[in-house]
């Protein structure tokens, strides 16, 4: 009986090892097949190729281990059912004899399921250059929805599927080549297993069978963790700057499971919000549409802000598309510009640059965190009041500046001084048009670090190098970056006498850190201009938000001050004409969401349809215009929302259920506070409408649909 048990144990080990590696091979074969699509977009270096495949295989081992565990549970269940009421010794023997063939069958079934999923993913990647994501899941949901849906998504999905099936010629060859790739991979593993692995396993002596089993179990545990202590998280934060190869490295099953999780979370939060709406949703939609697009045509009730874009007749248009550089200065607060501390000026370079730029003195950040500022700026969408959309709704459909510029032939990249998983940047922007993300791992080993990451001096130096390379390539480019030194704990190097003086004289260490950033920006910006590296370039300098810290003489200023970001738009001399640019200070209300439509309109690249919450501000580059602009504000710190207009700022606190009104300089309106004049009822309704619509459209993925509206671009 011992000999029979030993043979059964050996057979189980062989079965486990065969199917485990086979699951890995099937997934790796798909990645090799998709490499052709990736090469059509970007040619990798040898190091990038090796890293992509290594990260991919680690993810493949995670899902292969999971599949094997599921198969083992299924086989164990079947074996237990066959035991009946036999004795203990007979039960163990019968279980072992039944488990091994049942494991074969369950692995075969899971292998077929895995193959079908990989085939679907292969097709979707070829169409969208993405693994199965939220958009794909939404399409599948539409396809199997009841035929009588009020939104007719079922009919549309069926028609689209029918059209794809009728055009079988365009994908039949691709499917056949994929089948060949999978067959070759499976065949090679079968041959290697039979010719090399089985003879080795057969030589295990009965006494060392336990060692072989322990070794296999340890390998399974390591494989289930992706051979990394962080498990699946290590796959998601892989240090691959190219978004093309970052996407290729992601495991399609893990990618789809995350999209499914996000879809479920969105559905739950949407149901919760529907039960606690502060005003009827249809009323909120009409109010928001009237405020944001009074003369525009809204196209689809499912997408409340989607409308045809209107080109302003008095807007500025460049003769050809220009390069775009957006500098996000961490926590840049306009209240600190133009200040002098004793005999030391806080921001002399930014103050001079203001005189040579179009400076927005009433610019506001729409949110109070970096992720919200980046999201609102680059996607022209109001932030959620709850968890950041960039962090929690990153799998949804968005129409963002990098995607639109990339479609027009721009190279697109971002440089940051922290880890690439900061605020889910890598995950979010790999789906939204960013081709390259350089993080702290891409800096030289001796790059100076302060506080949270790379010092601003080294950050600006790398930006200089990237701009130099992009200009040499002769192709339009988009580059953005985010500084760090003005983030708490304000650990700025004190090499310059001004920085040392401010650190010693001023209690608020933000001031010294801001002077350091101002100095380093001056050094690199001046160098870029002197060497002609900003020719044909528009530069936007903006804060990602105001001060994190509560700064101000009154409670209302401390709250509203979180939104006090400035914005400067600067053009190179090669773009300046009397009709395109007049440096000056403008008082028109503006906010982060206005940046993307302004840059697109300036370059003549505004899409025909868009869900942008912001507007084209290019007329302000040469004249006063747009007096009725507003800015929506939302703060998770103080749990309030606000609306800035030329009449001032109206804020509503969800904690105190209280409305406050201030001037644009954050001074309380005495007549309102003393009850002599009630807050504006119209502005209050508009504020609540924007709050309702901005949250619902993000939670329910009703902002934009590439599948439905992408062809109209």
C-alpha positions as CSV (number, residue, x, y, z in Angstrom):
1,X,0.0,0.0,0.0
2,X,3.0,2.3,0.8
3,X,4.3,1.8,-2.8
4,X,0.8,2.7,-4.2
5,X,0.5,5.8,-2.0
6,X,4.0,6.9,-3.0
7,X,3.1,6.5,-6.7
8,X,-0.1,8.4,-6.2
9,X,1.8,11.2,-4.3
10,X,4.3,11.5,-7.1
11,X,1.6,11.5,-9.7
12,X,-0.2,14.4,-7.9
13,X,3.1,16.4,-7.8
14,X,3.5,15.9,-11.5
15,X,-0.1,17.0,-12.2
16,X,0.3,20.1,-10.0
17,X,3.6,21.1,-11.6
18,X,2.4,20.5,-15.2
19,X,-0.8,22.5,-14.9
20,X,0.8,25.3,-12.8
21,X,3.5,26.0,-15.4
22,X,1.0,25.5,-18.2
23,X,-1.2,28.3,-16.9
24,X,1.9,30.5,-16.8
25,X,2.9,29.6,-20.3
26,X,-0.6,30.3,-21.7
27,X,-0.5,33.9,-20.2
28,X,3.0,34.5,-21.3
29,X,2.2,33.4,-24.8
30,X,-0.5,36.0,-25.0
31,X,2.0,38.7,-23.8
32,X,4.5,37.6,-26.5
33,X,1.7,37.8,-29.1
34,X,0.7,41.3,-27.9
35,X,4.3,42.4,-28.2
36,X,3.7,43.0,-31.9
37,X,1.0,45.6,-31.0
38,X,3.3,47.3,-28.5
39,X,6.2,47.5,-31.0
40,X,3.9,49.3,-33.4
41,X,3.7,52.1,-30.8
42,X,7.1,52.2,-29.3
43,X,10.4,50.3,-29.7
44,X,11.8,49.3,-26.3
45,X,15.4,49.1,-25.1
46,X,16.6,45.7,-24.2
47,X,16.4,46.5,-20.5
48,X,12.8,47.7,-20.8
49,X,11.9,44.6,-22.8
50,X,13.4,42.3,-20.1
51,X,11.8,44.2,-17.3
52,X,8.4,44.1,-19.0
53,X,8.5,40.3,-19.5
54,X,9.9,39.7,-16.0
55,X,7.1,41.7,-14.3
56,X,4.5,40.0,-16.6
57,X,5.7,36.5,-15.7
58,X,5.5,37.4,-12.0
59,X,1.8,38.4,-12.5
60,X,1.2,35.2,-14.5
61,X,2.5,33.1,-11.6
62,X,0.0,34.8,-9.3
63,X,-3.0,34.0,-11.4
64,X,-1.7,30.6,-12.3
65,X,-1.3,29.8,-8.6
66,X,-4.8,31.0,-7.9
67,X,-6.2,28.9,-10.7
68,X,-4.4,25.9,-9.4
69,X,-5.8,26.4,-5.9
70,X,-9.3,26.7,-7.3
71,X,-8.8,23.5,-9.2
72,X,-7.5,21.7,-6.1
73,X,-10.5,22.8,-4.1
74,X,-12.8,21.5,-6.8
75,X,-10.9,18.2,-7.1
76,X,-10.9,17.8,-3.3
77,X,-14.7,18.4,-3.2
78,X,-15.2,15.7,-5.8
79,X,-13.0,13.3,-4.1
80,X,-14.8,13.8,-0.7
81,X,-18.1,13.1,-2.4
82,X,-16.8,9.8,-3.6
83,X,-15.7,8.6,-0.2
84,X,-19.1,7.7,1.1
85,X,-19.0,5.9,4.5
86,X,-15.8,4.0,4.1
87,X,-13.3,3.6,6.9
88,X,-10.6,6.1,7.7
89,X,-7.8,4.1,6.1
90,X,-9.9,3.3,3.0
91,X,-11.1,6.9,2.9
92,X,-7.5,8.3,2.7
93,X,-6.6,5.8,0.0
94,X,-9.8,6.5,-2.0
95,X,-9.4,10.3,-1.6
96,X,-5.9,10.1,-2.9
97,X,-6.9,7.9,-5.8
98,X,-9.9,10.1,-6.7
99,X,-8.2,13.4,-6.2
100,X,-5.5,13.0,-8.9
101,X,-7.9,12.4,-11.9
102,X,-10.3,15.0,-10.5
103,X,-7.5,17.5,-10.4
104,X,-6.7,16.8,-14.0
105,X,-10.3,17.5,-15.0
106,X,-10.7,20.6,-12.9
107,X,-7.4,22.0,-14.3
108,X,-8.5,21.3,-17.8
109,X,-11.8,23.2,-17.3
110,X,-10.0,26.1,-15.7
111,X,-7.5,26.0,-18.6
112,X,-10.3,26.3,-21.1
113,X,-11.8,29.2,-19.2
114,X,-8.3,30.9,-19.0
115,X,-7.9,30.4,-22.7
116,X,-11.2,32.0,-23.5
117,X,-10.4,35.0,-21.2
118,X,-7.0,35.4,-22.8
119,X,-8.6,35.3,-26.3
120,X,-11.1,38.0,-25.4
121,X,-8.3,40.1,-23.8
122,X,-6.2,39.7,-26.9
123,X,-9.0,41.0,-29.1
124,X,-9.7,43.9,-26.8
125,X,-6.0,44.8,-26.5
126,X,-5.8,44.9,-30.3
127,X,-8.7,47.3,-30.5
128,X,-8.0,49.5,-27.5
129,X,-4.4,48.9,-26.5
130,X,-5.7,48.0,-23.0
131,X,-6.4,44.8,-21.1
132,X,-10.0,44.1,-20.1
133,X,-11.0,47.2,-18.2
134,X,-14.1,49.0,-16.9
135,X,-15.1,50.0,-20.4
136,X,-15.0,46.4,-21.5
137,X,-17.1,45.3,-18.5
138,X,-19.6,48.0,-19.2
139,X,-19.9,46.8,-22.8
140,X,-20.5,43.2,-21.7
141,X,-23.1,44.5,-19.2
142,X,-24.8,46.3,-22.0
143,X,-24.7,43.3,-24.3
144,X,-26.5,41.1,-21.8
145,X,-28.9,43.7,-20.4
146,X,-32.6,43.2,-20.8
147,X,-33.8,44.0,-24.3
148,X,-36.2,46.7,-23.1
149,X,-33.7,48.9,-21.3
150,X,-34.8,52.5,-21.3
151,X,-31.4,53.7,-22.5
152,X,-31.3,51.3,-25.5
153,X,-27.8,50.2,-24.5
154,X,-28.7,46.6,-25.3
155,X,-29.7,47.4,-28.8
156,X,-26.6,49.4,-29.4
157,X,-24.3,46.7,-28.0
158,X,-26.0,44.1,-30.1
159,X,-25.6,46.1,-33.3
160,X,-21.9,46.8,-32.5
161,X,-21.3,43.1,-31.9
162,X,-23.1,42.1,-35.0
163,X,-21.1,44.6,-37.1
164,X,-17.8,43.2,-35.6
165,X,-18.9,39.6,-36.4
166,X,-19.8,40.6,-40.0
167,X,-16.4,42.1,-40.4
168,X,-14.8,38.8,-39.6
169,X,-12.0,39.2,-42.0
170,X,-10.3,41.9,-40.0
171,X,-9.9,39.8,-36.9
172,X,-10.0,36.1,-38.1
173,X,-6.3,36.3,-39.1
174,X,-5.4,37.8,-35.7
175,X,-7.3,35.0,-33.9
176,X,-5.6,32.3,-36.0
177,X,-2.2,33.7,-35.2
178,X,-3.0,33.9,-31.5
179,X,-4.1,30.2,-31.6
180,X,-0.8,29.3,-33.2
181,X,1.1,31.2,-30.6
182,X,-0.8,29.5,-27.8
183,X,-0.4,26.1,-29.4
184,X,3.4,26.6,-29.8
185,X,3.7,27.6,-26.2
186,X,1.6,24.7,-24.9
187,X,3.5,22.3,-27.2
188,X,6.9,23.4,-26.1
189,X,5.9,23.0,-22.4
190,X,4.4,19.6,-23.1
191,X,7.7,18.5,-24.8
192,X,9.9,19.9,-22.0
193,X,7.8,18.4,-19.3
194,X,7.9,14.9,-20.9
195,X,11.5,15.0,-22.0
196,X,13.1,16.7,-19.0
197,X,10.8,17.3,-16.0
198,X,9.2,13.8,-15.8
199,X,12.5,11.9,-15.7
200,X,13.8,14.2,-12.9
201,X,10.6,13.8,-10.9
202,X,10.7,10.0,-11.4
203,X,14.1,9.8,-9.8
204,X,12.8,11.0,-6.4
205,X,13.3,8.2,-3.9
206,X,10.3,7.3,-1.7
207,X,12.1,8.6,1.4
208,X,12.6,12.0,-0.1
209,X,9.1,12.4,-1.5
210,X,8.2,14.5,1.4
211,X,11.0,16.9,0.6
212,X,9.8,17.2,-3.0
213,X,6.3,18.0,-1.8
214,X,7.5,20.6,0.6
215,X,9.7,22.2,-2.1
216,X,6.7,22.3,-4.5
217,X,4.5,23.9,-1.8
218,X,7.1,26.6,-1.1
219,X,7.3,27.3,-4.8
220,X,3.6,27.6,-5.0
221,X,3.5,30.1,-2.1
222,X,6.3,32.1,-3.7
223,X,4.5,32.0,-7.1
224,X,1.3,33.1,-5.5
225,X,3.0,36.2,-4.2
226,X,4.5,36.9,-7.6
227,X,8.0,36.2,-6.1
228,X,7.7,39.6,-4.4
229,X,6.9,40.5,-0.8
230,X,4.2,43.0,-1.9
231,X,2.3,40.4,-4.0
232,X,0.0,41.8,-6.7
233,X,0.7,45.3,-5.6
234,X,4.3,44.8,-6.8
235,X,2.9,44.2,-10.3
236,X,0.8,47.4,-10.2
237,X,3.7,49.6,-9.1
238,X,6.3,48.2,-11.4
239,X,8.9,50.8,-12.2
240,X,8.2,50.9,-16.0
241,X,8.1,54.5,-17.2
242,X,6.7,53.7,-20.7
243,X,2.9,53.4,-20.4
244,X,2.9,51.1,-23.4
245,X,5.1,48.5,-21.8
246,X,3.7,49.1,-18.3
247,X,0.3,48.1,-19.7
248,X,1.8,45.1,-21.6
249,X,3.4,44.0,-18.3
250,X,0.1,43.9,-16.4
251,X,-1.5,40.6,-16.0
252,X,-4.9,40.6,-17.9
253,X,-6.7,38.6,-15.2
254,X,-5.5,40.8,-12.3
255,X,-6.3,43.9,-14.4
256,X,-9.8,42.7,-15.2
257,X,-10.4,41.7,-11.5
258,X,-9.4,45.2,-10.4
259,X,-11.8,46.8,-13.0
260,X,-14.6,44.5,-11.7
261,X,-13.9,45.7,-8.1
262,X,-14.0,49.3,-9.2
263,X,-17.2,48.7,-11.1
264,X,-18.8,47.1,-8.0
265,X,-17.6,49.9,-5.8
266,X,-19.0,52.5,-8.2
267,X,-22.3,50.8,-8.3
268,X,-22.6,50.7,-4.5
269,X,-21.6,54.4,-4.1
270,X,-24.1,55.3,-6.8
271,X,-26.9,53.5,-5.1
272,X,-26.1,55.2,-1.8
273,X,-26.0,58.6,-3.4
274,X,-29.3,58.1,-5.2
275,X,-30.9,57.5,-1.8
276,X,-29.4,60.6,-0.2
277,X,-29.6,63.2,-3.0
278,X,-29.8,66.7,-1.7
279,X,-31.8,67.9,-4.7
280,X,-33.7,66.0,-7.5
281,X,-31.1,64.8,-9.9
282,X,-32.9,66.0,-13.0
283,X,-33.2,69.5,-11.5
284,X,-29.5,69.4,-10.6
285,X,-28.6,68.5,-14.2
286,X,-30.6,71.3,-15.8
287,X,-29.2,73.8,-13.3
288,X,-25.6,72.7,-13.9
289,X,-26.1,72.7,-17.7
290,X,-27.6,76.2,-17.6
291,X,-24.6,77.4,-15.5
292,X,-21.8,75.8,-17.4
293,X,-23.1,75.9,-21.0
294,X,-26.0,78.2,-21.3
295,X,-25.7,78.4,-25.1
296,X,-24.4,74.9,-25.8
297,X,-26.2,71.8,-27.0
298,X,-26.1,68.8,-24.6
299,X,-26.1,65.5,-26.4
300,X,-27.1,62.6,-24.2
301,X,-29.1,62.5,-20.9
302,X,-26.9,59.7,-19.7
303,X,-23.8,62.0,-19.9
304,X,-25.0,65.2,-18.3
305,X,-22.2,67.5,-19.3
306,X,-21.4,66.1,-22.7
307,X,-22.0,68.8,-25.3
308,X,-20.9,70.1,-28.7
309,X,-17.9,72.4,-28.2
310,X,-18.4,76.1,-29.2
311,X,-15.4,77.9,-30.5
312,X,-15.4,81.5,-29.2
313,X,-15.2,84.0,-32.1
314,X,-12.9,86.3,-30.1
315,X,-10.6,83.5,-28.9
316,X,-6.9,83.3,-29.7
317,X,-5.6,80.6,-32.1
318,X,-2.0,79.9,-32.9
319,X,-1.0,79.3,-36.5
320,X,0.3,75.8,-35.6
321,X,0.2,73.6,-32.6
322,X,2.7,74.6,-29.9
323,X,4.5,72.5,-27.3
324,X,2.8,72.5,-23.9
325,X,4.6,72.5,-20.5
326,X,2.6,72.5,-17.3
327,X,4.5,73.1,-14.1
328,X,2.5,72.2,-10.9
329,X,4.2,73.9,-8.0
330,X,3.3,72.0,-4.8
331,X,1.0,74.0,-2.6
332,X,1.7,77.3,-4.4
333,X,-0.5,79.9,-2.8
334,X,-1.1,83.3,-4.5
335,X,-1.3,85.0,-1.1
336,X,2.5,84.5,-0.9
337,X,3.4,86.1,-4.2
338,X,4.9,89.6,-4.1
339,X,5.7,89.4,-0.4
340,X,8.8,90.7,1.3
341,X,10.1,89.5,4.7
342,X,12.4,92.1,6.2
343,X,14.7,92.8,3.3
344,X,14.2,89.4,1.6
345,X,11.7,89.0,-1.2
346,X,9.9,85.6,-1.1
347,X,9.3,85.0,-4.8
348,X,11.2,87.6,-6.9
349,X,11.4,85.4,-10.0
350,X,7.7,84.5,-10.0
351,X,6.9,88.1,-9.4
352,X,9.0,89.1,-12.5
353,X,7.5,86.3,-14.5
354,X,4.0,87.6,-13.7
355,X,4.9,90.8,-15.5
356,X,5.8,88.8,-18.6
357,X,2.8,86.5,-18.4
358,X,-1.0,86.5,-18.4
359,X,-1.5,86.2,-14.6
360,X,-4.9,85.2,-13.2
361,X,-5.4,87.0,-9.9
362,X,-8.7,85.2,-9.2
363,X,-7.6,81.7,-10.0
364,X,-8.9,78.8,-7.8
365,X,-8.0,75.2,-7.3
366,X,-11.1,73.1,-7.6
367,X,-9.9,70.7,-4.8
368,X,-7.5,70.8,-1.9
369,X,-5.3,67.8,-2.7
370,X,-2.7,67.0,-5.3
371,X,-4.7,64.2,-6.9
372,X,-7.7,66.4,-7.3
373,X,-5.7,69.3,-8.7
374,X,-4.0,67.1,-11.3
375,X,-7.3,65.4,-12.2
376,X,-9.2,68.7,-12.6
377,X,-6.5,70.3,-14.6
378,X,-5.7,67.6,-17.0
379,X,-9.2,66.2,-17.5
380,X,-11.3,69.4,-17.0
381,X,-13.6,67.6,-14.6
382,X,-14.7,68.7,-11.1
383,X,-13.3,66.5,-8.3
384,X,-15.5,64.2,-6.3
385,X,-16.3,65.4,-2.8
386,X,-15.5,62.0,-1.4
387,X,-12.5,59.8,-2.3
388,X,-10.4,61.1,-5.1
389,X,-11.5,59.9,-8.6
390,X,-7.9,59.5,-9.6
391,X,-7.4,57.0,-6.8
392,X,-10.7,55.2,-6.8
393,X,-12.3,55.7,-10.2
394,X,-9.1,55.4,-12.3
395,X,-10.7,52.7,-14.5
396,X,-13.5,54.9,-15.7
397,X,-13.7,56.7,-19.0
398,X,-12.2,60.2,-19.2
399,X,-11.3,62.7,-21.9
400,X,-8.0,64.1,-20.8
401,X,-5.4,66.5,-22.2
402,X,-2.6,63.9,-22.7
403,X,-4.9,61.6,-24.6
404,X,-6.1,64.3,-27.0
405,X,-2.6,65.6,-27.6
406,X,-1.3,62.1,-28.2
407,X,-3.9,61.6,-30.8
408,X,-2.6,64.7,-32.5
409,X,0.9,63.5,-32.7
410,X,2.3,64.9,-29.5
411,X,4.7,63.0,-27.3
412,X,3.4,63.1,-23.7
413,X,5.3,62.6,-20.4
414,X,5.4,63.5,-16.8
415,X,8.3,63.9,-14.3
416,X,7.8,63.5,-10.6
417,X,10.2,63.3,-7.7
418,X,8.3,60.6,-5.8
419,X,7.2,57.0,-6.4
420,X,5.1,56.4,-9.5
421,X,2.2,55.0,-7.5
422,X,1.7,58.4,-5.8
423,X,-2.1,59.0,-6.1
424,X,-2.3,56.1,-8.6
425,X,-0.6,58.2,-11.2
426,X,0.8,55.3,-13.2
427,X,-2.5,53.4,-13.2
428,X,-4.6,56.4,-14.1
429,X,-2.4,58.0,-16.8
430,X,-1.5,54.7,-18.5
431,X,-5.2,54.7,-19.5
432,X,-5.3,58.4,-20.2
433,X,-2.7,59.3,-22.8
434,X,0.6,59.6,-20.9
435,X,3.3,57.8,-22.8
436,X,6.2,58.2,-20.3
437,X,6.2,58.6,-16.5
438,X,9.6,59.3,-14.9
439,X,9.7,58.9,-11.1
440,X,12.3,59.0,-8.4
441,X,13.8,55.8,-9.8
442,X,14.8,57.5,-13.1
443,X,17.0,60.1,-11.4
444,X,20.8,59.7,-11.1
445,X,21.8,57.8,-7.9
446,X,23.3,60.9,-6.4
447,X,20.3,63.2,-7.1
448,X,19.6,65.3,-4.0
449,X,16.7,64.3,-1.9
450,X,14.8,66.4,0.7
451,X,11.7,65.7,2.7
452,X,9.3,63.5,0.7
453,X,11.5,62.8,-2.4
454,X,13.7,64.4,-5.0
455,X,14.7,68.0,-4.4
456,X,13.3,70.6,-6.8
457,X,16.7,71.4,-8.2
458,X,17.2,67.9,-9.4
459,X,13.6,67.7,-10.6
460,X,14.0,70.9,-12.8
461,X,17.3,69.6,-14.1
462,X,15.7,66.4,-15.4
463,X,12.8,68.4,-16.9
464,X,15.5,70.5,-18.7
465,X,17.0,67.3,-20.1
466,X,13.7,66.0,-21.2
467,X,12.7,69.3,-22.9
468,X,16.1,69.4,-24.6
469,X,15.6,65.8,-26.0
470,X,12.0,66.6,-27.1
471,X,13.1,69.7,-28.9
472,X,15.8,67.8,-30.7
473,X,13.3,65.2,-31.8
474,X,11.4,67.9,-33.8
475,X,8.0,66.6,-32.7
476,X,5.4,68.5,-30.6
477,X,5.5,67.5,-27.0
478,X,3.6,67.8,-23.8
479,X,5.5,67.7,-20.5
480,X,4.2,68.2,-17.0
481,X,5.9,68.0,-13.6
482,X,5.1,68.3,-9.9
483,X,7.5,69.9,-7.4
484,X,7.9,68.7,-3.8
485,X,9.9,71.2,-1.7
486,X,6.9,73.3,-0.7
487,X,5.2,70.3,0.8
488,X,5.4,69.8,4.5
489,X,7.9,69.3,6.1
490,X,9.4,72.1,3.9
491,X,12.9,70.5,3.9
492,X,14.5,72.8,1.4
493,X,18.3,72.9,1.0
494,X,19.7,76.1,2.5
495,X,22.6,76.7,0.1
496,X,21.4,80.2,-0.9
497,X,21.6,83.1,1.6
498,X,18.0,84.1,1.0
499,X,16.7,80.6,2.0
500,X,18.9,80.6,5.1
501,X,17.7,84.1,6.1
502,X,14.0,83.2,5.7
503,X,14.4,79.9,7.5
504,X,15.9,81.8,10.4
505,X,13.7,84.9,10.4
506,X,10.3,83.5,9.5
507,X,8.5,81.0,11.7
508,X,6.5,79.6,8.7
509,X,9.1,77.3,7.0
510,X,6.9,77.3,3.9
511,X,8.3,80.7,3.1
512,X,11.9,79.5,2.9
513,X,10.9,76.5,0.9
514,X,9.0,78.7,-1.6
515,X,12.1,80.9,-2.0
516,X,14.2,77.8,-2.7
517,X,11.7,76.6,-5.4
518,X,11.6,80.1,-6.8
519,X,15.4,80.2,-7.1
520,X,15.7,76.8,-8.8
521,X,12.8,77.5,-11.2
522,X,14.6,80.8,-12.1
523,X,17.9,78.9,-12.8
524,X,16.4,76.3,-15.1
525,X,13.7,78.5,-16.7
526,X,16.2,81.2,-17.6
527,X,18.6,78.5,-19.0
528,X,15.8,77.1,-21.2
529,X,14.9,80.5,-22.6
530,X,18.6,81.5,-23.2
531,X,19.3,78.3,-25.1
532,X,16.1,78.5,-27.2
533,X,14.6,75.3,-25.7
534,X,11.2,76.9,-25.1
535,X,10.7,78.0,-28.7
536,X,7.2,77.3,-30.0
537,X,6.2,76.5,-26.4
538,X,3.4,77.6,-24.0
539,X,4.2,77.3,-20.3
540,X,1.5,77.1,-17.6
541,X,2.6,77.6,-14.0
542,X,0.0,76.7,-11.5
543,X,-0.4,75.4,-8.0
544,X,-1.9,72.0,-7.5
545,X,-3.8,73.6,-4.6
546,X,-3.3,76.4,-2.1
547,X,-1.7,75.9,1.3
548,X,-2.4,72.6,3.0
549,X,-2.1,74.3,6.3
550,X,-4.9,76.5,7.6
551,X,-3.4,79.9,7.1
552,X,-5.4,83.2,7.5
553,X,-6.6,85.7,10.0
554,X,-10.2,84.4,10.0
555,X,-11.8,81.0,10.0
556,X,-13.4,81.6,6.6
557,X,-10.0,82.7,5.1
558,X,-8.3,79.6,6.6
559,X,-10.9,77.4,4.8
560,X,-11.1,79.3,1.5
561,X,-7.4,79.8,1.4
562,X,-6.9,76.1,0.5
563,X,-8.2,77.0,-2.9
564,X,-5.9,80.1,-3.4
565,X,-3.7,78.9,-6.2
566,X,-2.3,81.3,-8.9
567,X,-1.9,80.6,-12.6
568,X,0.5,82.1,-15.1
569,X,0.4,81.5,-18.8
570,X,3.6,82.3,-20.6
571,X,4.4,82.2,-24.3
572,X,7.8,82.1,-26.0
573,X,8.7,85.0,-28.2
574,X,8.3,82.8,-31.3
575,X,4.6,82.7,-30.6
576,X,3.9,86.3,-29.6
577,X,2.0,88.7,-31.8
578,X,-0.3,91.5,-30.9
579,X,-3.2,89.3,-31.7
580,X,-2.1,86.3,-29.6
581,X,-0.5,87.6,-26.4
582,X,-0.5,90.6,-24.1
583,X,1.2,90.1,-20.7
584,X,-1.1,91.5,-18.0
585,X,-3.1,90.6,-14.9
586,X,-6.7,89.5,-15.4
587,X,-9.3,89.5,-12.7
588,X,-11.7,87.0,-14.4
589,X,-12.6,83.9,-12.4
590,X,-10.8,80.8,-13.5
591,X,-9.9,77.4,-12.1
592,X,-8.1,74.2,-12.8
593,X,-10.8,72.8,-15.1
594,X,-10.3,75.7,-17.5
595,X,-6.7,74.8,-18.3
596,X,-7.3,71.9,-20.7
597,X,-10.0,73.5,-22.9
598,X,-7.8,76.7,-23.0
599,X,-4.7,74.9,-24.2
600,X,-6.7,72.8,-26.7
601,X,-8.5,75.8,-28.1
602,X,-5.2,77.8,-28.3
603,X,-3.7,75.1,-30.4
604,X,-6.8,74.5,-32.6
605,X,-7.2,71.0,-31.2
606,X,-10.6,71.3,-29.4
607,X,-12.6,68.1,-30.0
608,X,-16.0,68.4,-31.6
609,X,-17.7,67.0,-28.5
610,X,-16.5,67.1,-24.9
611,X,-17.7,66.8,-21.3
612,X,-15.4,69.5,-20.0
613,X,-16.5,71.4,-16.9
614,X,-14.1,74.3,-17.9
615,X,-14.1,76.8,-20.8
616,X,-11.8,78.3,-23.4
617,X,-10.1,81.3,-21.8
618,X,-7.9,82.3,-24.7
619,X,-9.6,85.6,-25.3
620,X,-8.2,86.7,-21.9
621,X,-4.7,86.5,-23.4
622,X,-5.3,89.8,-25.2
623,X,-8.5,91.4,-23.8
624,X,-11.0,91.4,-21.0
625,X,-13.8,89.0,-21.5
626,X,-15.9,86.2,-19.9
627,X,-17.3,88.2,-16.9
628,X,-19.7,85.4,-15.9
629,X,-17.0,82.7,-15.2
630,X,-17.5,80.6,-12.0
631,X,-15.3,78.1,-10.2
632,X,-16.6,75.1,-8.2
633,X,-14.7,74.3,-5.0
634,X,-14.7,71.2,-2.9
635,X,-12.8,70.5,0.3
636,X,-12.5,67.1,2.0
637,X,-10.5,68.8,4.8
638,X,-13.4,71.1,6.0
639,X,-16.2,69.0,4.4
640,X,-17.5,72.0,2.4
641,X,-18.2,73.0,-1.1
642,X,-18.1,76.4,-2.6
643,X,-18.8,78.5,-5.7
644,X,-16.6,81.5,-6.7
645,X,-18.1,84.2,-9.0
646,X,-17.5,87.8,-9.6
647,X,-19.8,88.5,-6.7
648,X,-17.6,86.6,-4.3
649,X,-17.4,83.1,-2.8
650,X,-20.3,81.2,-1.4
651,X,-19.5,78.2,0.7
652,X,-21.7,75.6,2.3
653,X,-20.5,73.4,5.2
654,X,-21.9,69.9,5.4
655,X,-20.8,69.8,9.1
656,X,-22.5,72.9,10.3
657,X,-25.1,73.1,7.6
658,X,-24.2,76.7,7.3
659,X,-23.8,79.0,4.3
660,X,-21.1,81.7,4.3
661,X,-20.3,84.4,1.8
662,X,-16.9,86.1,1.3
663,X,-15.3,88.5,-1.1
664,X,-12.8,87.1,-3.6
665,X,-10.1,88.2,-1.1
666,X,-11.7,86.0,1.6
667,X,-13.2,88.8,3.6
668,X,-16.6,88.1,5.2
669,X,-19.6,90.0,3.9
670,X,-20.8,91.9,7.0
671,X,-24.3,92.5,5.6
672,X,-24.7,88.7,5.2
673,X,-23.2,87.8,8.6
674,X,-25.5,90.4,10.4
675,X,-28.6,89.1,8.6
676,X,-29.1,92.3,6.6
677,X,-29.0,90.3,3.3
678,X,-29.5,86.6,2.8
679,X,-27.0,84.6,0.8
680,X,-27.8,84.4,-2.9
681,X,-30.5,81.7,-3.4
682,X,-29.6,81.3,-7.1
683,X,-25.9,80.7,-6.3
684,X,-26.8,78.3,-3.5
685,X,-28.9,76.2,-5.9
686,X,-26.1,76.3,-8.5
687,X,-23.6,75.2,-5.9
688,X,-25.7,72.2,-4.8
689,X,-26.4,71.3,-8.5
690,X,-22.7,71.2,-9.3
691,X,-22.0,69.1,-6.2
692,X,-24.7,66.6,-7.1
693,X,-23.8,66.3,-10.8
694,X,-20.0,66.2,-10.4
695,X,-20.3,63.3,-7.9
696,X,-23.0,61.3,-9.7
697,X,-21.3,61.5,-13.1
698,X,-18.0,60.3,-11.7
699,X,-19.5,57.6,-9.5
700,X,-21.6,56.1,-12.3
701,X,-19.0,56.5,-15.1
702,X,-21.3,58.9,-16.9
703,X,-18.7,61.5,-17.8
704,X,-17.5,60.2,-21.2
705,X,-17.5,57.0,-23.3
706,X,-14.8,56.3,-25.7
707,X,-16.8,53.5,-27.2
708,X,-19.8,55.7,-28.0
709,X,-18.3,59.2,-28.6
710,X,-14.7,58.5,-29.4
711,X,-15.4,58.2,-33.2
712,X,-16.8,61.7,-33.1
713,X,-13.4,63.2,-32.2
